[in-house]
Amino acid sequence: MTLTTDSHLITEAPAMVALDLYKDIHKGIRADLFAVTGRAGSLDPTDAAGRAALAEAVRFSVDLLVSHAEHEDRVIQPVLEVERPDLAEVIAADHHGLEPRMDGLVALAGPVAEVDGADARRWLHALYLDLALFTGDYLRHQETEERVVMPALEAAIGFEAVLGLHTAIVSSIPPDEMASSLAVMLPAMDVDDRTELLGGMRASAPAEAFEGVWALAGTVLTPADHAALGARLGV
């Protein structure tokens, strides 16, 4: 199941769910996939160090996707299976189809890092094409989750239960994984998203934890964006 929107038919601002479990991490994932795909397309094939770094970036991207899917499968999927088994089936099929392709990207990145000469150019282009195709298909999966699953989930269980799912996901993420995810997410988010996210952290987390996140934000945001966020938060 996918949903497409003809933008020229929209006459008013679309409604938003009260709490979108997917929005922030999906923004980060999109930015990461766009970046690694563009990097594969523009990299000099003779740059051995660059090819090795690209292979590592692909592994990072896949690790991020696997972790995200695990959180969804553990927390959201069981609720969908009860409340909306039709959508649970769609998401399970998507994950089942996408996961082996992630393994394929990692496998393809190996030769990209290891070969030389004309072979490097051929392997690099193959990786670029696979990344581009995978990204397109993954974007369709994200759209289903955001435009179909999330509104249906909120309608089925209500805001408080959705908030409970959000809390369950966030509280299960180890600090190092959280830092890695935030480094990808924060630059991809707008200032309203960042303010909501960090404001919630400051209200619920120990002061030292928020200080660590604020320091991280300073390393991944531009000085102007960091200052704008600080002004919103009163930091």
C-alpha positions in Angstrom: 0.0 0.0 0.0 1.3 3.4 -1.0 -0.2 6.8 -1.0 0.6 9.5 -3.6 -0.6 13.1 -3.4 -1.2 15.4 -6.4 0.0 18.6 -4.9 -1.9 20.8 -7.3 -5.2 19.5 -5.9 -4.4 20.5 -2.3 -6.3 23.7 -1.4 -5.5 23.9 2.3 -2.7 22.9 4.7 -2.8 19.2 5.4 -3.6 18.1 8.9 -0.8 16.9 11.1 -0.9 14.2 13.7 -0.4 15.4 17.3 2.8 13.3 17.7 4.6 11.8 14.6 6.7 8.8 15.6 8.5 8.9 12.3 9.1 12.5 11.4 12.4 13.4 13.0 14.2 10.1 12.3 12.8 9.9 8.8 14.2 13.4 8.0 17.6 12.2 9.2 17.4 9.0 7.2 16.4 10.8 4.0 19.3 13.3 4.4 21.7 10.5 5.0 20.6 8.4 2.0 20.7 11.4 -0.2 24.2 12.3 1.0 25.6 8.8 0.6 24.0 8.4 -2.8 25.3 11.7 -4.1 28.8 10.9 -2.7 28.9 7.6 -4.6 27.9 9.4 -7.8 30.5 12.2 -7.5 33.5 10.4 -5.9 36.7 10.2 -7.9 37.2 6.4 -8.6 41.0 6.8 -8.3 40.6 8.1 -4.7 41.3 4.9 -2.7 40.8 6.6 0.7 37.6 8.2 -0.5 36.3 4.8 -1.7 37.1 3.3 1.7 35.4 6.1 3.5 32.3 5.7 1.2 32.2 2.0 2.1 32.2 2.9 5.8 29.5 5.5 5.2 27.3 2.8 3.5 27.8 0.5 6.5 26.8 3.4 8.8 23.7 4.1 6.7 22.6 0.5 6.8 23.2 0.2 10.6 21.0 3.3 11.0 18.2 1.7 8.9 18.5 -1.7 10.7 18.3 0.0 14.1 15.3 2.1 13.1 13.5 -1.0 11.7 14.2 -2.9 14.9 12.6 -0.1 17.0 9.6 -0.1 14.8 9.2 -3.9 14.8 9.6 -4.1 18.6 7.3 -1.2 19.6 5.0 -0.1 16.8 4.4 -3.3 14.9 2.7 -5.3 17.7 0.2 -2.5 18.2 -0.5 -2.4 14.4 -1.0 -6.1 14.4 -3.8 -5.7 17.0 -5.3 -2.4 15.8 -4.7 -2.4 12.1 -3.5 -5.8 10.9 -3.9 -4.7 7.3 -1.3 -2.0 7.7 0.9 -4.3 9.9 1.0 -6.7 6.9 2.1 -3.9 4.6 4.9 -2.8 6.8 6.1 -6.3 7.5 6.2 -7.0 3.8 8.1 -3.8 3.2 10.7 -4.6 5.9 11.1 -8.1 4.6 11.8 -6.8 1.1 14.1 -4.0 2.1 16.3 -5.8 4.6 18.1 -8.1 2.2 18.8 -5.2 -0.1 20.5 -3.4 2.8 22.8 -6.4 3.2 23.4 -6.2 -0.6 24.5 -2.6 -0.3 27.1 -3.5 2.4 28.3 -6.4 0.3 28.7 -4.2 -2.8 30.6 -1.6 -0.8 33.3 -4.1 0.0 34.8 -4.3 -3.5 34.4 -0.6 -3.9 36.9 -0.1 -1.1 39.2 -2.9 -2.2 39.7 -2.9 -6.0 41.7 -0.5 -8.1 41.9 0.8 -11.7 39.1 0.4 -14.1 37.4 -2.1 -11.8 37.1 0.6 -9.1 35.1 2.8 -11.5 32.8 -0.1 -12.5 32.1 -1.2 -8.9 31.6 2.4 -7.7 29.0 3.1 -10.4 27.2 -0.2 -9.6 27.1 0.9 -5.9 25.7 4.3 -7.0 22.9 2.8 -9.0 22.0 0.4 -6.3 22.0 3.2 -3.7 19.8 5.3 -5.9 17.3 2.5 -6.6 17.2 1.5 -2.9 16.7 5.2 -1.8 13.7 5.6 -4.2 12.1 2.5 -2.8 12.8 3.4 0.8 11.2 6.8 0.3 8.0 5.1 -0.8 8.1 3.0 2.3 8.6 6.1 4.5 5.7 7.8 2.8 3.4 4.9 3.7 4.4 5.1 7.3 4.0 8.8 7.5 0.9 9.4 5.5 -1.0 6.2 6.1 0.2 4.3 9.2 0.8 7.3 11.5 -2.7 8.9 11.1 -4.3 5.5 11.4 -2.3 4.6 14.5 -3.3 7.9 16.2 -6.9 7.4 15.3 -6.9 3.9 16.7 -5.1 4.4 20.0 -5.1 8.1 20.7 -2.4 10.6 21.6 -1.5 9.3 25.1 -0.9 5.8 23.8 1.2 7.2 20.9 3.2 9.2 23.5 3.8 5.9 25.4 5.2 4.3 22.2 7.5 7.3 21.7 8.7 7.0 25.3 9.3 3.3 24.9 11.4 3.8 21.8 13.5 6.6 23.1 14.1 5.0 26.5 15.4 1.8 24.8 18.1 3.5 22.8 21.6 3.3 24.3 23.4 6.7 24.7 25.9 6.0 21.9 23.2 5.1 19.5 21.2 8.1 20.5 24.2 10.4 19.9 24.8 8.8 16.5 21.1 9.2 15.5 21.0 12.8 16.7 24.0 13.7 14.6 22.1 12.7 11.5 18.7 14.0 12.6 19.4 17.5 13.9 20.9 19.0 10.7 17.9 17.6 8.7 15.3 19.1 11.0 13.8 22.6 11.0 14.1 24.9 14.0 10.6 24.0 15.2 11.4 20.3 15.2 14.7 20.9 16.9 13.1 23.1 19.6 10.4 20.4 20.3 13.0 17.6 20.5 15.6 19.3 22.6 13.0 21.1 24.7 11.4 17.7 25.6 14.8 16.3 26.4 15.6 19.2 28.7 12.3 18.8 30.5 12.6 15.1 31.0 16.3 14.2 31.1 19.0 14.9 33.7 20.8 18.2 33.2 24.1 16.6 32.3 22.3 14.5 29.6 20.8 17.7 28.0 24.2 19.4 28.2 25.7 16.6 26.3 23.0 16.8 23.6 23.4 20.6 23.4 27.2 20.2 22.9 26.5 17.7 20.2 24.1 20.1 18.5 26.9 22.6 18.4 29.1 20.2 16.4 26.6 19.2 13.8 24.6 22.5 13.2 25.9 25.6 11.6 26.7 28.4 14.0 23.6 30.3 12.8 21.3 27.3 13.3 22.8 26.6 16.7 22.3 30.2 17.8 18.7 30.2 16.5 17.9 27.0 18.4 19.6 28.4 21.6 17.4 31.5 21.3 14.3 29.4 21.1 15.3 27.3 24.1 16.7 30.2 26.1 20.1 28.5 26.4 
